[in-house]
């Protein structure tokens, strides 16, 4: 558990990501129960994490544009 916490807090520089964390994070993004996602094809976990990252990047880009416009 502490290795997973270190990974999250260090943004991947330290520790190790627990598979349960990956599953729960993907389930949260897809709004399904983790045990249901666990039974599904593993590609859904990967797609959820990919889309979550893409959403985050798009939000950051939009925030940077908004800051530039307000200056």
HUHU-V302843 format. One record per residue. N is the residue number from 1. RES is the residue in one letter. SS is DSSP state (2 for helix, 1 for strand, 0 for the rest). Layout:
[[N	RES	SS] [N	RES	SS]]
//
This chain:
[[1	X	0] [2	X	2] [3	X	2] [4	X	2] [5	X	2] [6	X	2] [7	X	2] [8	X	2] [9	X	2] [10	X	0] [11	X	0] [12	X	0] [13	X	0] [14	X	0] [15	X	0] [16	X	0] [17	X	0] [18	X	0] [19	X	2] [20	X	2] [21	X	2] [22	X	2] [23	X	2] [24	X	2] [25	X	2] [26	X	2] [27	X	2] [28	X	2] [29	X	2] [30	X	2] [31	X	0] [32	X	0] [33	X	0] [34	X	2] [35	X	2] [36	X	2] [37	X	2] [38	X	2] [39	X	2] [40	X	0] [41	X	0] [42	X	0] [43	X	2] [44	X	2] [45	X	2] [46	X	2] [47	X	2] [48	X	2] [49	X	2] [50	X	2] [51	X	2] [52	X	2] [53	X	2] [54	X	2] [55	X	2] [56	X	2] [57	X	2] [58	X	2] [59	X	2] [60	X	2] [61	X	2] [62	X	2] [63	X	2] [64	X	2] [65	X	2] [66	X	2] [67	X	2] [68	X	2] [69	X	2] [70	X	2] [71	X	0]]
//
